Amino acid sequence: MMVVRRTWHSLKEQFVRCLELPQDTLLDLPKVTLIGARQLQVENHRGVLEYNTHKIRINTTQGELVVDGARLRITGIFLQEMVIDGRINSVGFIR
């Protein structure tokens, strides 16, 4: 079962690349936009795992997205998009 999923995902990636289609939408990849060190927009998220004023952990299809900083707060959360404001020190993925 797992081999079939990997093969299907690999075929889907090749198809998207050949047709030059937007990968974030068709492959359900997270799209992360950092605006200065003050705002972060995350599209295609899977929910919040941890939330406090110094760290926010977000679930994505590519693993956890970790945001470290100060005075962090989620100012908008929707089905597919999230907006984080505050002083952002670092953003990274943990697989």
LINPETA-V758596 format. One record per backbone hydrogen bond with DSSP energy under -1.0 kcal/mol. CO is the residue of the C=O (numbers start at 0). NH is the residue of the N-H. E is the energy in kcal/mol with one decimal. If there is no record, write none. Layout:
CO;NH;E + CO;NH;E
//
This chain:
0;4;-1.7 + 1;5;-2.2 + 2;6;-2.4 + 3;7;-2.6 + 4;8;-2.8 + 5;9;-2.5 + 6;10;-2.5 + 7;11;-2.4 + 8;12;-2.3 + 9;13;-2.1 + 10;14;-2.3 + 11;15;-2.4 + 12;16;-2.3 + 13;17;-2.5 + 14;18;-2.0 + 15;20;-2.2 + 21;25;-1.8 + 22;26;-2.4 + 30;42;-2.9 + 32;40;-2.9 + 34;37;-1.8 + 34;38;-1.6 + 36;87;-2.8 + 37;85;-1.6 + 38;34;-3.2 + 39;83;-2.8 + 40;32;-2.9 + 41;81;-2.2 + 42;30;-1.6 + 46;58;-2.9 + 49;56;-2.2 + 52;71;-2.5 + 53;68;-2.1 + 54;51;-1.9 + 55;66;-2.7 + 56;48;-3.1 + 56;49;-1.5 + 57;64;-3.0 + 58;45;-3.5 + 59;62;-1.3 + 62;59;-1.5 + 63;93;-2.7 + 64;57;-2.7 + 65;91;-2.0 + 66;55;-2.3 + 67;88;-2.5 + 67;89;-1.9 + 69;86;-2.7 + 72;84;-2.7 + 75;82;-3.0 + 79;43;-2.6 + 80;77;-3.5 + 81;41;-2.8 + 82;74;-2.0 + 82;75;-1.3 + 83;39;-2.5 + 84;72;-2.2 + 86;69;-2.1 + 89;67;-2.5 + 91;65;-3.5 + 93;63;-2.6
//
